Amino acid sequence: MTSAFRVQENAFLDELNDLVEEYARNHRREPTDVSHWDPSPEFVQTVRAALPFPKTMDPIPYRYSYHLLTKSAVLRKLGLDSNEVGALFTENGSESISSVSNALKLTGVTDVHILDPSYFTTHHNLSRLGIRVHRTTRARLDDTLGALRNLPPTPDHAIWVTDPIYNTGVYLPEEFIDALVVKANEGTKVVVDETLSIFPGRLAKAMGPSHQFFGIYTPHKAICVNGMKFSIVVFRKALESSFEDWADVLSGGLGISSLAAVEHFLSDDYDQYRKAFLEAIDPVRKWHTELVASFGHRVALDKSSTGHFATVYFRNISASLGTSIDFLRSVIEHTGTFFIPGNRSGFSPDLGFCFRINLSRDSLQFRGALQRLYRHLAN
């Protein structure tokens, strides 16, 4: 297909996958992927006992968000009140992003200010609806906070943020949340994507029953369960019928894996698996933090990162090399390691060359690959 019709972030990922195939042809094995969304088989073995398979469900009938009698219970577990907010169930975060983008358009929003880094589908969903997108990159949270406070307090503008900050595991500080609340009270719509939040609902509770707030939650994503999941969007109660109407157009019915995920989320099994997952991540994080520290100032991490995703920074290497296929080919060839550069998610060039790692990819191969990769880039 002509490149003009491609989603550029995916076209770039295809180029990276070509490098993986090239390496595999030359070395008869694929490079170790330290950025992939899924955990390694070795890591899964340490937590699998805490994730029982859900019970069998009838695969025949249609099921829509408004059919689910568990909506109030899910909102309650998120710390929200179904009498104060409306909600829509979708199968995944991408569908939720699409539904919120559509709602912003319907409610008269003309401009959305995305605080990057962010999930790449967000700006595409907004742009295709004719909404003007303004992307503010995060060099330092203080800078972003200043930009946030200067945004126009009007109902035709919206702010879109992620908590934690996408691909970093760093949660927004209280002063940032306070500034978002002020903006919502002034009339600016606020969208908070808490898809990767380990304990979701923090910002929704801070916002209270604000008429300007939209929240996105996908609880299983934060514990790296990607095959059985659901997403839920929350918003002011008056918009519930509109969201349900447009779900017929944008996403359709819910599959049984989403229904199973809802049941799992409401059970003690979810809490037990989350606990087991976080306990299994802790020693990997400790090992990784010590590895980064061994390179001194040449390699950096976000100090307050939690969860399984983290971003590693090489400030003395130009961020522009994150889009250089020749440079990335050379790194993969020398280290046998594959990764996804931060450029794809809108990281600030001021942060230098950076990329995501998934700590739940842990294995002997993962640890060896990171040691080779950091040594190569640091030197």
C-alpha contacts under 8 A as a table, 3 or more apart, distances in Angstrom:
res1	aa1	res2	aa2	distance
1	M	5	F	6.99
1	M	6	R	7.40
2	T	5	F	5.74
2	T	6	R	7.09
3	S	6	R	5.11
3	S	8	Q	7.95
3	S	11	A	7.77
6	R	10	N	7.44
6	R	11	A	6.41
7	V	10	N	5.46
7	V	11	A	6.22
8	Q	11	A	4.88
8	Q	12	F	6.10
9	E	12	F	5.18
9	E	13	L	6.28
9	E	120	F	7.13
9	E	344	R	6.03
10	N	13	L	4.83
10	N	14	D	6.19
11	A	14	D	5.05
11	A	15	E	6.51
12	F	15	E	5.03
12	F	16	L	6.42
13	L	16	L	4.96
13	L	17	N	6.16
14	D	17	N	4.94
14	D	18	D	6.21
15	E	18	D	5.03
15	E	19	L	6.66
15	E	325	I	7.64
16	L	19	L	5.11
16	L	20	V	6.59
16	L	325	I	7.52
17	N	20	V	4.88
17	N	21	E	6.33
18	D	21	E	5.08
18	D	22	E	6.10
19	L	22	E	4.93
19	L	23	Y	6.11
19	L	329	R	6.17
19	L	332	I	7.84
20	V	23	Y	5.15
20	V	24	A	6.16
20	V	30	E	6.28
20	V	31	P	6.52
20	V	338	F	7.31
21	E	24	A	4.98
21	E	25	R	6.19
21	E	30	E	7.19
22	E	25	R	5.22
22	E	26	N	6.36
23	Y	26	N	5.15
23	Y	27	H	5.97
23	Y	28	R	7.77
23	Y	29	R	7.46
23	Y	30	E	6.44
23	Y	31	P	6.94
23	Y	332	I	7.63
23	Y	333	E	6.68
23	Y	336	G	7.93
24	A	27	H	5.22
24	A	28	R	4.91
24	A	29	R	4.68
24	A	30	E	4.61
24	A	31	P	7.15
25	R	28	R	5.48
25	R	29	R	7.47
27	H	30	E	7.62
30	E	336	G	7.72
31	P	332	I	7.18
31	P	336	G	4.52
31	P	337	T	4.81
31	P	338	F	5.79
32	T	336	G	6.29
32	T	337	T	4.73
32	T	338	F	5.77
32	T	365	Q	6.89
32	T	366	F	6.59
32	T	369	A	6.43
33	D	36	H	5.97
33	D	337	T	6.03
33	D	338	F	4.61
33	D	339	F	5.93
33	D	366	F	7.74
34	V	337	T	7.17
34	V	338	F	6.30
34	V	339	F	5.65
34	V	356	R	7.78
34	V	357	I	5.29
34	V	358	N	6.09
34	V	361	R	6.43
34	V	366	F	6.49
34	V	369	A	7.86
34	V	370	L	7.61
35	S	338	F	7.39
35	S	339	F	5.02
35	S	340	I	5.94
35	S	355	F	7.87
35	S	356	R	5.47
35	S	357	I	4.45
35	S	358	N	5.29
35	S	361	R	7.99
36	H	39	P	7.68
36	H	339	F	7.74
36	H	357	I	7.66
36	H	358	N	6.60
36	H	361	R	7.61
37	W	224	C	7.44
37	W	358	N	7.02
38	D	224	C	6.49
38	D	225	V	7.80
38	D	226	N	7.22
38	D	360	S	7.61
38	D	361	R	7.17
39	P	43	F	6.31
39	P	44	V	6.48
39	P	224	C	6.90
39	P	358	N	7.53
39	P	359	L	7.97
39	P	360	S	4.71
39	P	361	R	4.61
39	P	362	D	7.51
40	S	43	F	5.24
40	S	44	V	6.26
40	S	360	S	6.43
40	S	361	R	4.43
40	S	362	D	6.23
40	S	363	S	6.99
41	P	44	V	5.05
41	P	45	Q	6.34
42	E	45	Q	5.34
42	E	46	T	7.06
42	E	362	D	7.14
42	E	363	S	6.05
43	F	46	T	5.41
43	F	47	V	7.05
43	F	280	A	7.89
43	F	360	S	6.14
43	F	361	R	6.72
43	F	362	D	5.99
43	F	363	S	7.02
44	V	47	V	5.40
44	V	48	R	5.48
45	Q	48	R	5.35
45	Q	49	A	7.81
46	T	49	A	7.69
46	T	280	A	7.16
47	V	50	A	5.69
47	V	51	L	7.25
47	V	273	Y	7.31
47	V	276	A	6.09
47	V	277	F	6.24
47	V	280	A	7.35
48	R	51	L	5.34
48	R	52	P	7.68
49	A	52	P	6.69
50	A	269	D	7.14
50	A	272	Q	6.57
50	A	273	Y	5.03
50	A	276	A	6.94
51	L	269	D	7.00
51	L	270	Y	7.73
51	L	273	Y	5.95
52	P	269	D	7.75
54	P	260	A	6.04
54	P	264	H	7.27
55	K	260	A	7.60
57	M	256	I	6.72
57	M	260	A	7.90
58	D	61	P	7.30
58	D	256	I	7.81
59	P	255	G	7.98
59	P	256	I	6.48
62	Y	253	G	6.12
62	Y	254	L	7.28
63	R	67	H	6.26
63	R	68	L	7.81
63	R	253	G	5.44
63	R	254	L	5.47
63	R	255	G	7.45
64	Y	67	H	5.36
64	Y	68	L	7.13
64	Y	89	F	7.89
64	Y	252	G	7.48
64	Y	253	G	4.88
64	Y	254	L	5.73
65	S	68	L	5.65
65	S	88	L	5.84
65	S	89	F	4.98
65	S	90	T	7.22
65	S	244	E	7.27
65	S	253	G	7.60
65	S	254	L	7.34
66	Y	69	L	7.89
66	Y	88	L	7.72
66	Y	244	E	7.30
68	L	71	K	6.07
69	L	72	S	7.41
70	T	73	A	5.21
70	T	74	V	6.22
70	T	262	V	7.92
71	K	74	V	5.23
71	K	75	L	6.24
71	K	82	S	7.74
71	K	87	A	7.51
72	S	75	L	5.16
72	S	76	R	6.02
72	S	81	D	7.31
72	S	82	S	5.40
73	A	76	R	4.97
73	A	77	K	6.25
73	A	266	L	7.33
74	V	77	K	5.16
74	V	78	L	6.38
74	V	262	V	7.66
74	V	265	F	7.82
74	V	266	L	6.66
75	L	78	L	4.99
75	L	79	G	6.30
75	L	80	L	4.98
75	L	81	D	6.29
75	L	82	S	6.39
76	R	79	G	4.90
76	R	80	L	5.06
76	R	81	D	6.05
76	R	82	S	7.55
77	K	80	L	7.33
77	K	266	L	7.44
78	L	200	P	6.22
78	L	201	G	5.03
79	G	201	G	6.23
79	G	205	K	6.67
80	L	84	E	7.91
80	L	85	V	7.54
80	L	201	G	7.60
80	L	204	A	7.49
80	L	205	K	6.74
81	D	84	E	5.43
81	D	85	V	6.40
82	S	85	V	5.28
82	S	86	G	6.44
82	S	87	A	7.96
83	N	86	G	7.88
83	N	237	K	7.87
84	E	209	P	5.99
84	E	236	R	7.28
84	E	237	K	6.37
85	V	209	P	6.73
85	V	234	V	6.41
85	V	235	F	5.66
85	V	236	R	4.97
85	V	237	K	4.64
86	G	234	V	5.64
86	G	235	F	5.34
86	G	236	R	5.62
86	G	237	K	4.16
86	G	238	A	7.32
86	G	239	L	6.99
86	G	240	E	5.23
87	A	232	I	6.58
87	A	233	V	5.41
87	A	234	V	4.43
87	A	235	F	6.35
87	A	237	K	7.80
87	A	240	E	6.44
88	L	232	I	5.50
88	L	233	V	5.20
88	L	234	V	6.71
88	L	240	E	7.33
88	L	243	F	6.72
88	L	244	E	6.78
89	F	230	F	7.11
89	F	231	S	5.81
89	F	232	I	4.45
89	F	233	V	6.58
90	T	93	G	7.59
90	T	95	E	6.22
90	T	96	S	6.22
90	T	230	F	6.14
90	T	231	S	5.09
90	T	232	I	5.94
90	T	233	V	7.87
90	T	251	S	7.47
90	T	254	L	6.71
90	T	258	S	7.95
91	E	95	E	6.84
91	E	229	K	6.87
91	E	230	F	4.70
91	E	231	S	5.66
91	E	254	L	6.14
91	E	255	G	7.23
91	E	258	S	5.74
92	N	95	E	5.61
92	N	96	S	6.56
92	N	218	T	6.87
92	N	229	K	6.79
92	N	230	F	5.34
92	N	231	S	4.87
93	G	96	S	4.90
93	G	97	I	6.13
93	G	195	T	6.86
93	G	216	I	7.24
93	G	217	Y	7.30
93	G	218	T	6.20
93	G	230	F	7.83
93	G	231	S	5.58
93	G	232	I	7.99
94	S	97	I	5.11
94	S	98	S	6.30
94	S	121	T	7.11
95	E	98	S	5.04
95	E	99	S	6.20
95	E	250	L	7.55
95	E	251	S	6.51
96	S	99	S	5.05
96	S	100	V	6.20
96	S	216	I	6.61
96	S	231	S	6.71
96	S	232	I	6.91
96	S	233	V	6.17
97	I	100	V	5.26
97	I	101	S	6.10
97	I	121	T	7.77
97	I	122	T	6.40
97	I	125	N	7.43
97	I	216	I	7.53
98	S	101	S	5.15
98	S	102	N	6.21
98	S	122	T	7.80
98	S	125	N	5.93
98	S	250	L	7.48
99	S	102	N	5.13
99	S	103	A	6.25
99	S	243	F	7.11
99	S	246	W	7.52
99	S	247	A	7.19
99	S	250	L	7.08
100	V	103	A	4.95
100	V	104	L	6.19
100	V	214	F	7.34
100	V	233	V	7.70
101	S	104	L	5.18
101	S	105	K	6.42
101	S	125	N	6.32
101	S	126	L	5.61
101	S	129	L	7.94
102	N	105	K	5.16
102	N	106	L	6.27
102	N	126	L	7.89
102	N	129	L	7.49
103	A	106	L	4.99
103	A	107	T	6.11
103	A	243	F	7.29
104	L	107	T	5.20
104	L	108	G	6.46
104	L	109	V	5.28
105	K	108	G	5.39
105	K	109	V	5.33
105	K	110	T	7.11
105	K	129	L	7.06
105	K	131	I	7.13
106	L	109	V	7.46
108	G	155	P	7.71
108	G	156	D	5.71
109	V	112	V	7.46
109	V	131	I	7.27
109	V	155	P	6.83
109	V	156	D	4.03
109	V	157	H	5.52
109	V	158	A	6.79
110	T	130	G	7.84
110	T	131	I	5.10
110	T	132	R	6.11
110	T	156	D	5.41
110	T	157	H	6.19
111	D	131	I	5.63
111	D	132	R	4.64
111	D	133	V	5.91
111	D	134	H	7.37
111	D	156	D	6.59
111	D	157	H	4.89
111	D	158	A	6.38
112	V	126	L	7.87
112	V	131	I	7.02
112	V	132	R	6.28
112	V	133	V	5.08
112	V	134	H	6.17
112	V	157	H	5.73
112	V	158	A	4.68
112	V	159	I	5.68
112	V	160	W	6.89
113	H	133	V	6.05
113	H	134	H	4.70
113	H	135	R	5.85
113	H	136	T	7.15
113	H	157	H	7.63
113	H	158	A	6.17
113	H	159	I	4.80
113	H	160	W	6.07
114	I	118	S	7.53
114	I	123	H	7.80
114	I	133	V	7.12
114	I	134	H	6.11
114	I	135	R	4.85
114	I	136	T	6.21
114	I	159	I	6.02
114	I	160	W	4.74
114	I	161	V	6.19
115	L	118	S	7.07
115	L	135	R	6.01
115	L	136	T	4.97
115	L	137	T	6.14
115	L	138	R	7.07
115	L	144	T	7.56
115	L	159	I	7.63
115	L	160	W	6.34
115	L	161	V	5.42
115	L	162	T	7.82
116	D	135	R	6.37
116	D	136	T	5.76
116	D	137	T	4.72
116	D	138	R	5.96
116	D	161	V	7.57
116	D	166	Y	7.78
116	D	345	S	7.28
116	D	346	G	5.49
116	D	347	F	6.38
116	D	348	S	7.92
117	P	137	T	6.52
117	P	138	R	6.92
117	P	165	I	6.85
117	P	166	Y	5.60
117	P	167	N	7.74
117	P	345	S	5.15
117	P	346	G	4.63
117	P	347	F	5.07
117	P	348	S	7.86
118	S	122	T	7.31
118	S	161	V	7.51
118	S	162	T	6.73
118	S	165	I	7.59
118	S	166	Y	5.41
118	S	345	S	5.53
118	S	346	G	6.58
119	Y	122	T	5.91
119	Y	166	Y	6.91
119	Y	345	S	6.16
120	F	123	H	6.44
120	F	124	H	7.19
120	F	344	R	7.28
120	F	345	S	5.98
121	T	124	H	5.23
121	T	125	N	6.06
122	T	125	N	5.33
122	T	126	L	6.46
123	H	126	L	5.17
123	H	127	S	5.97
123	H	133	V	6.60
124	H	127	S	5.14
124	H	128	R	6.06
125	N	128	R	5.61
125	N	129	L	6.82
126	L	129	L	5.45
126	L	130	G	6.85
126	L	131	I	5.43
126	L	132	R	7.47
126	L	133	V	7.01
127	S	130	G	5.15
127	S	131	I	5.19
127	S	132	R	6.31
127	S	133	V	6.54
128	R	131	I	7.36
136	T	144	T	7.30
136	T	147	A	7.88
137	T	144	T	7.56
137	T	346	G	6.55
137	T	347	F	6.08
137	T	348	S	4.98
138	R	141	L	6.34
138	R	143	D	7.39
138	R	144	T	6.00
138	R	347	F	6.60
138	R	348	S	5.60
139	A	143	D	7.04
139	A	144	T	7.64
139	A	347	F	7.86
139	A	348	S	5.46
139	A	349	P	7.86
139	A	350	D	5.95
139	A	351	L	6.12
140	R	143	D	5.36
140	R	144	T	6.53
141	L	144	T	4.96
141	L	145	L	5.97
142	D	145	L	5.07
142	D	146	G	6.37
143	D	146	G	5.23
143	D	147	A	6.43
144	T	147	A	5.02
144	T	148	L	6.10
145	L	148	L	5.00
145	L	149	R	6.27
145	L	176	F	6.33
145	L	179	A	7.75
146	G	149	R	5.26
146	G	150	N	6.40
147	A	150	N	5.20
147	A	151	L	6.55
148	L	151	L	5.47
148	L	179	A	7.50
148	L	180	L	7.89
149	R	179	A	6.73
149	R	183	K	7.67
152	P	157	H	7.18
152	P	188	T	7.59
153	P	157	H	7.38
153	P	183	K	6.28
153	P	186	E	5.51
153	P	187	G	5.74
153	P	188	T	5.08
154	T	157	H	5.68
154	T	186	E	7.28
154	T	187	G	5.41
154	T	188	T	5.11
155	P	158	A	7.33
155	P	187	G	5.14
155	P	188	T	4.94
155	P	189	K	6.32
156	D	188	T	7.26
156	D	189	K	7.90
157	H	188	T	5.72
157	H	189	K	6.48
158	A	188	T	5.51
158	A	189	K	4.41
158	A	190	V	5.56
158	A	191	V	7.28
159	I	188	T	7.31
159	I	189	K	6.29
159	I	190	V	4.84
159	I	191	V	6.01
160	W	190	V	6.08
160	W	191	V	4.63
160	W	192	V	5.96
160	W	193	D	7.57
161	V	165	I	7.72
161	V	190	V	7.98
161	V	191	V	6.33
161	V	192	V	5.09
161	V	193	D	6.19
162	T	165	I	5.20
162	T	166	Y	6.01
162	T	192	V	5.59
162	T	193	D	4.58
162	T	194	E	5.91
162	T	195	T	7.88
163	D	166	Y	7.10
163	D	170	V	7.63
163	D	171	Y	5.52
163	D	172	L	6.11
163	D	192	V	6.91
163	D	193	D	6.26
163	D	194	E	5.06
163	D	195	T	7.78
163	D	196	L	7.24
163	D	197	S	6.38
164	P	167	N	7.98
164	P	168	T	7.07
164	P	169	G	5.39
164	P	170	V	5.07
164	P	171	Y	4.12
164	P	172	L	6.31
164	P	194	E	6.83
164	P	196	L	6.58
164	P	197	S	6.00
165	I	168	T	5.72
165	I	169	G	6.34
165	I	170	V	5.51
165	I	171	Y	6.09
165	I	172	L	6.98
166	Y	169	G	7.07
166	Y	196	L	7.90
166	Y	345	S	7.92
167	N	309	F	5.55
167	N	310	A	5.82
167	N	311	T	6.27
167	N	356	R	6.30
168	T	302	D	7.09
168	T	305	S	6.23
168	T	309	F	5.97
168	T	310	A	4.47
168	T	311	T	5.22
168	T	356	R	7.73
169	G	304	S	7.65
169	G	305	S	4.45
169	G	306	T	4.81
169	G	307	G	5.78
169	G	308	H	7.44
169	G	309	F	5.88
169	G	310	A	5.85
170	V	302	D	7.14
170	V	304	S	5.81
170	V	305	S	4.63
170	V	306	T	6.57
171	Y	304	S	7.95
171	Y	305	S	7.69
172	L	176	F	6.18
172	L	177	I	6.82
173	P	176	F	5.38
173	P	177	I	6.58
174	E	177	I	5.03
174	E	178	D	6.10
175	E	178	D	4.97
175	E	179	A	6.25
176	F	179	A	5.08
176	F	180	L	6.38
177	I	180	L	5.04
177	I	181	V	6.29
177	I	203	L	7.02
177	I	206	A	7.51
178	D	181	V	5.10
178	D	182	V	6.31
179	A	182	V	5.04
179	A	183	K	6.27
180	L	183	K	5.04
180	L	184	A	6.23
180	L	190	V	7.13
181	V	184	A	5.11
181	V	185	N	6.17
181	V	206	A	7.32
181	V	207	M	5.77
182	V	185	N	5.09
182	V	186	E	6.19
183	K	186	E	4.99
183	K	187	G	6.48
183	K	188	T	5.49
183	K	189	K	7.70
183	K	190	V	7.73
184	A	187	G	5.18
184	A	188	T	4.97
184	A	189	K	5.75
184	A	190	V	6.19
184	A	207	M	7.93
184	A	210	S	7.11
184	A	212	Q	5.57
184	A	213	F	7.00
185	N	188	T	7.37
185	N	210	S	7.47
185	N	212	Q	7.75
187	G	212	Q	6.71
188	T	212	Q	6.60
189	K	212	Q	4.44
189	K	213	F	5.96
189	K	214	F	7.80
190	V	212	Q	6.03
190	V	213	F	5.00
190	V	214	F	6.23
191	V	213	F	6.02
191	V	214	F	4.68
191	V	215	G	5.82
191	V	216	I	7.88
192	V	203	L	7.31
192	V	213	F	7.84
192	V	214	F	6.35
192	V	215	G	4.96
192	V	216	I	6.40
193	D	215	G	5.91
193	D	216	I	4.74
193	D	217	Y	6.72
194	E	197	S	5.13
194	E	200	P	6.12
194	E	201	G	7.37
194	E	215	G	7.05
194	E	216	I	5.67
194	E	217	Y	5.28
194	E	218	T	7.47
195	T	200	P	7.69
195	T	216	I	6.15
195	T	217	Y	4.61
195	T	218	T	4.70
195	T	219	P	6.57
195	T	221	K	6.57
195	T	222	A	7.00
196	L	217	Y	7.88
196	L	218	T	7.17
196	L	219	P	7.28
196	L	221	K	5.81
196	L	222	A	4.46
197	S	200	P	4.99
197	S	219	P	7.35
197	S	222	A	5.78
198	I	219	P	7.32
198	I	222	A	5.26
198	I	223	I	7.20
198	I	307	G	6.99
199	F	202	R	7.47
200	P	217	Y	6.83
200	P	219	P	7.06
201	G	204	A	5.18
201	G	205	K	6.16
201	G	217	Y	7.84
202	R	205	K	5.43
202	R	206	A	6.39
203	L	206	A	4.85
203	L	207	M	6.08
204	A	207	M	5.11
204	A	208	G	6.31
204	A	213	F	7.67
204	A	215	G	6.58
205	K	208	G	5.20
207	M	210	S	5.87
207	M	213	F	7.06
209	P	236	R	7.13
210	S	213	F	5.67
210	S	236	R	7.06
211	H	235	F	7.47
211	H	236	R	5.29
212	Q	235	F	7.92
212	Q	236	R	7.45
213	F	235	F	5.96
213	F	236	R	7.12
214	F	233	V	7.02
214	F	234	V	5.64
214	F	235	F	4.77
214	F	236	R	7.73
215	G	233	V	5.56
215	G	234	V	5.08
215	G	235	F	6.71
216	I	231	S	7.17
216	I	232	I	5.99
216	I	233	V	4.69
216	I	234	V	6.66
217	Y	231	S	5.51
217	Y	232	I	5.33
217	Y	233	V	6.45
218	T	221	K	5.81
218	T	222	A	7.64
218	T	229	K	7.02
218	T	230	F	5.89
218	T	231	S	4.32
218	T	232	I	6.56
219	P	222	A	5.95
219	P	223	I	7.54
219	P	229	K	7.52
219	P	230	F	7.55
219	P	231	S	7.34
219	P	265	F	7.46
220	H	223	I	5.40
220	H	224	C	6.37
220	H	225	V	5.24
220	H	226	N	6.94
220	H	228	M	7.55
220	H	229	K	5.57
220	H	230	F	7.50
220	H	261	A	7.82
220	H	265	F	7.88
221	K	224	C	4.97
221	K	225	V	5.70
221	K	226	N	6.14
221	K	229	K	7.37
222	A	225	V	7.69
222	A	307	G	7.13
222	A	308	H	7.75
223	I	274	R	6.11
223	I	277	F	6.50
223	I	278	L	7.88
223	I	307	G	7.85
223	I	308	H	7.73
224	C	308	H	7.77
224	C	360	S	7.96
225	V	228	M	6.33
225	V	229	K	7.02
226	N	229	K	6.32
227	G	257	S	7.78
228	M	257	S	5.30
228	M	258	S	6.30
228	M	260	A	7.29
228	M	261	A	5.61
229	K	257	S	6.71
229	K	258	S	5.27
229	K	260	A	7.93
229	K	261	A	4.94
229	K	262	V	7.52
230	F	257	S	7.93
230	F	258	S	4.71
230	F	259	L	7.44
230	F	261	A	5.98
230	F	262	V	6.55
235	F	239	L	6.95
235	F	240	E	7.64
236	R	239	L	5.96
236	R	240	E	7.51
237	K	240	E	5.62
238	A	241	S	7.42
239	L	242	S	5.32
239	L	243	F	6.25
240	E	243	F	5.21
240	E	244	E	6.25
241	S	244	E	5.09
241	S	245	D	6.09
242	S	245	D	5.08
242	S	246	W	6.19
243	F	246	W	5.28
243	F	247	A	6.10
244	E	247	A	5.10
244	E	248	D	7.08
245	D	248	D	5.81
245	D	249	V	7.45
246	W	249	V	5.07
246	W	250	L	6.10
247	A	250	L	5.03
247	A	251	S	5.28
247	A	252	G	5.78
248	D	251	S	6.04
248	D	252	G	4.66
248	D	253	G	7.44
249	V	252	G	6.64
254	L	258	S	6.43
254	L	259	L	7.30
255	G	258	S	5.58
255	G	259	L	6.76
256	I	259	L	4.92
256	I	260	A	6.04
257	S	260	A	5.03
257	S	261	A	6.09
258	S	261	A	4.91
258	S	262	V	6.26
259	L	262	V	5.10
259	L	263	E	6.42
260	A	263	E	5.16
260	A	264	H	6.12
261	A	264	H	4.93
261	A	265	F	6.02
262	V	265	F	5.10
262	V	266	L	6.37
263	E	266	L	5.28
263	E	267	S	6.38
264	H	267	S	5.16
264	H	268	D	7.86
264	H	269	D	6.47
264	H	270	Y	5.67
265	F	268	D	7.86
265	F	269	D	7.65
265	F	270	Y	5.16
265	F	271	D	7.75
266	L	270	Y	7.13
267	S	270	Y	5.80
267	S	271	D	7.38
268	D	271	D	5.23
268	D	272	Q	6.20
269	D	272	Q	5.07
269	D	273	Y	6.07
270	Y	273	Y	5.17
270	Y	274	R	6.11
271	D	274	R	5.10
271	D	275	K	6.19
272	Q	275	K	5.11
272	Q	276	A	6.20
273	Y	276	A	4.97
273	Y	277	F	5.92
274	R	277	F	5.04
274	R	278	L	6.15
275	K	278	L	5.33
275	K	279	E	6.13
276	A	279	E	5.12
276	A	280	A	6.15
277	F	280	A	5.15
277	F	281	I	6.25
278	L	281	I	4.99
278	L	282	D	6.29
278	L	307	G	7.00
279	E	282	D	5.37
279	E	283	P	7.69
280	A	283	P	6.58
280	A	284	V	7.36
281	I	284	V	5.28
281	I	285	R	6.17
281	I	307	G	7.38
281	I	308	H	6.69
281	I	359	L	6.70
281	I	360	S	6.54
282	D	285	R	5.15
282	D	286	K	6.26
283	P	286	K	4.97
283	P	287	W	6.15
284	V	287	W	5.14
284	V	288	H	6.07
284	V	359	L	6.40
284	V	360	S	7.91
284	V	362	D	6.95
285	R	288	H	5.01
285	R	289	T	5.95
285	R	359	L	6.86
286	K	289	T	5.19
286	K	290	E	6.28
287	W	290	E	5.29
287	W	291	L	6.23
288	H	291	L	4.96
288	H	292	V	6.25
289	T	292	V	5.24
289	T	293	A	6.16
289	T	301	L	7.83
290	E	293	A	5.01
290	E	294	S	6.27
291	L	294	S	5.28
291	L	295	F	7.31
291	L	371	Q	7.50
292	V	295	F	5.69
292	V	296	G	7.35
292	V	299	V	6.00
292	V	300	A	6.76
292	V	301	L	7.53
292	V	374	Y	7.88
293	A	296	G	5.35
293	A	297	H	7.89
293	A	299	V	7.49
293	A	300	A	7.88
295	F	298	R	5.85
295	F	299	V	6.05
295	F	375	R	7.94
295	F	378	A	7.12
296	G	299	V	6.51
297	H	300	A	6.66
298	R	314	F	6.12
298	R	315	R	7.07
298	R	316	N	7.04
298	R	378	A	5.70
299	V	312	V	7.03
299	V	313	Y	5.78
299	V	314	F	5.10
299	V	315	R	7.32
299	V	374	Y	7.65
299	V	378	A	6.81
300	A	312	V	5.89
300	A	313	Y	4.97
300	A	314	F	6.52
300	A	315	R	7.78
301	L	310	A	7.68
301	L	311	T	6.52
301	L	312	V	5.25
301	L	313	Y	6.32
302	D	305	S	5.64
302	D	310	A	7.66
302	D	311	T	7.25
302	D	312	V	7.80
305	S	310	A	6.64
306	T	309	F	7.62
306	T	310	A	7.77
307	G	310	A	7.85
308	H	358	N	5.48
308	H	359	L	4.94
308	H	360	S	5.87
309	F	356	R	6.82
309	F	357	I	5.87
309	F	358	N	4.74
309	F	359	L	6.27
310	A	356	R	5.77
310	A	357	I	5.49
310	A	358	N	6.60
310	A	359	L	7.53
311	T	342	G	7.92
311	T	354	C	6.59
311	T	355	F	5.50
311	T	356	R	4.47
311	T	357	I	6.11
312	V	354	C	5.44
312	V	355	F	5.70
312	V	356	R	6.51
312	V	357	I	7.43
313	Y	351	L	6.85
313	Y	352	G	6.41
313	Y	353	F	5.92
313	Y	354	C	4.43
313	Y	355	F	7.03
314	F	317	I	5.65
314	F	351	L	7.87
314	F	352	G	5.75
314	F	353	F	5.19
314	F	354	C	6.07
314	F	377	L	7.61
314	F	378	A	7.38
315	R	318	S	7.26
315	R	350	D	7.98
315	R	351	L	5.94
315	R	352	G	4.23
315	R	353	F	6.21
316	N	352	G	6.56
316	N	353	F	7.76
317	I	321	L	7.67
317	I	352	G	5.75
317	I	353	F	5.38
318	S	321	L	5.84
318	S	349	P	7.61
318	S	352	G	5.24
318	S	353	F	5.49
319	A	322	G	5.62
319	A	343	N	7.40
319	A	349	P	5.23
319	A	350	D	7.61
319	A	351	L	7.31
319	A	352	G	4.46
319	A	353	F	3.99
319	A	354	C	7.02
320	S	323	T	5.94
320	S	324	S	7.05
320	S	349	P	7.32
320	S	353	F	7.31
321	L	324	S	4.82
321	L	327	F	6.40
321	L	328	L	7.61
321	L	353	F	6.88
322	G	327	F	7.98
322	G	328	L	7.25
322	G	341	P	5.35
322	G	342	G	7.16
322	G	343	N	6.07
322	G	353	F	6.30
322	G	354	C	7.54
323	T	328	L	7.92
323	T	341	P	7.72
323	T	343	N	7.04
324	S	327	F	5.28
324	S	328	L	6.20
325	I	328	L	5.08
325	I	329	R	5.90
326	D	329	R	5.13
326	D	330	S	6.27
327	F	330	S	5.15
327	F	331	V	6.34
328	L	331	V	5.07
328	L	332	I	6.13
329	R	332	I	5.22
329	R	333	E	6.01
330	S	333	E	5.08
330	S	334	H	6.13
331	V	334	H	5.23
331	V	335	T	6.01
331	V	336	G	7.89
331	V	337	T	7.67
331	V	373	L	7.63
331	V	376	H	7.68
331	V	377	L	7.97
332	I	335	T	5.31
332	I	336	G	5.12
332	I	337	T	5.22
332	I	338	F	5.99
333	E	336	G	5.70
333	E	337	T	7.88
334	H	376	H	7.68
335	T	369	A	6.82
335	T	372	R	5.51
335	T	373	L	5.48
335	T	376	H	7.19
336	G	369	A	6.79
337	T	369	A	5.65
337	T	370	L	7.50
337	T	373	L	6.65
339	F	355	F	6.59
339	F	356	R	6.89
339	F	357	I	7.33
340	I	344	R	7.56
340	I	355	F	5.60
340	I	356	R	6.08
341	P	344	R	6.26
341	P	353	F	7.55
341	P	354	C	5.81
341	P	355	F	4.17
341	P	356	R	6.70
342	G	345	S	5.48
342	G	346	G	6.57
342	G	347	F	5.48
342	G	353	F	7.47
342	G	354	C	5.29
342	G	355	F	4.71
342	G	356	R	6.67
343	N	346	G	5.22
343	N	347	F	5.65
343	N	348	S	7.94
343	N	354	C	7.88
344	R	347	F	7.79
347	F	351	L	7.32
348	S	351	L	5.63
348	S	352	G	7.69
349	P	352	G	5.56
349	P	353	F	7.65
351	L	354	C	7.45
358	N	361	R	5.62
359	L	362	D	5.81
361	R	366	F	6.50
362	D	365	Q	7.87
362	D	366	F	5.44
362	D	367	R	6.78
363	S	366	F	4.96
363	S	367	R	6.26
364	L	367	R	5.29
364	L	368	G	6.14
365	Q	368	G	5.16
365	Q	369	A	5.95
366	F	369	A	5.13
366	F	370	L	6.26
367	R	370	L	5.29
367	R	371	Q	6.27
368	G	371	Q	5.19
368	G	372	R	6.31
369	A	372	R	5.23
369	A	373	L	6.03
370	L	373	L	4.92
370	L	374	Y	5.94
371	Q	374	Y	5.44
371	Q	375	R	6.06
372	R	375	R	5.23
372	R	376	H	6.09
373	L	376	H	5.21
373	L	377	L	6.21
374	Y	377	L	5.20
374	Y	378	A	5.73
375	R	378	A	5.25
375	R	379	N	6.11
376	H	379	N	5.50
